[in-house]
Amino acid sequence: MGAWDTYKNNYKGKTDVKARKEGYATQDTTSKGEDVVKRKLVQSYSYSISVIDAKDTIQRLKNFNDNMMHIRIIGESGAGIPIPPKTIAEGERMEEFKDISNLEELLTYMHKITKNGEYYLYALSVVGLDGSGYNGKITYVADNGEEKILRDSGRLSLFDLFENWE
């Protein structure tokens, strides 16, 4: 419980409802007993939410929204034929991306299924052309059209999607 106490200090004075609206996770109060809560929270898997920790949650969600809208995957087939730039959602066969405003919406989004039958969480764990047999790069295209190369080849990880690439 020490971790929750430390975490709760970041949104001290706010109700759980207000804290959740601002992007904070709040402790599950519906289950009692330490073992029950652990099983319910982790479902036999190991999770880490440090990429969206309490003090930076809102900013990291903004970064994620921005990156999903502006990062493009550009490539060419093995025959050198250009592949048109694709957003991450297009490249991973997801629905068109819409802004996420809080942690609950992020969790719901990550639980959706791609057209390939894969959870969004897994599809976003590795983004790019790496391993596809195609050559390509990953760029960030700003609203003014200016392009910044993030990777000449390779991939981005899920953690990279919460960083500020602007």
Number of C-alpha atoms within 10 A of each C-alpha: 8 7 7 11 11 11 18 19 11 13 19 12 10 13 11 16 11 12 18 16 14 17 23 25 22 15 15 10 7 6 12 9 7 10 10 10 16 12 11 12 14 11 10 9 7 7 9 8 9 10 16 18 15 20 13 14 21 18 15 20 23 19 19 23 18 20 23 20 20 20 25 25 23 22 21 17 13 11 7 10 10 14 14 11 18 16 23 24 20 14 16 19 17 19 13 11 14 10 14 16 15 18 19 14 13 16 13 11 16 14 14 15 17 17 12 10 10 16 16 22 17 14 22 20 14 17 21 24 21 15 9 10 10 20 19 23 21 26 20 23 18 16 10 6 9 8 15 14 14 16 15 12 18 16 20 18 13 17 15 18 23 21 17 13 19 14
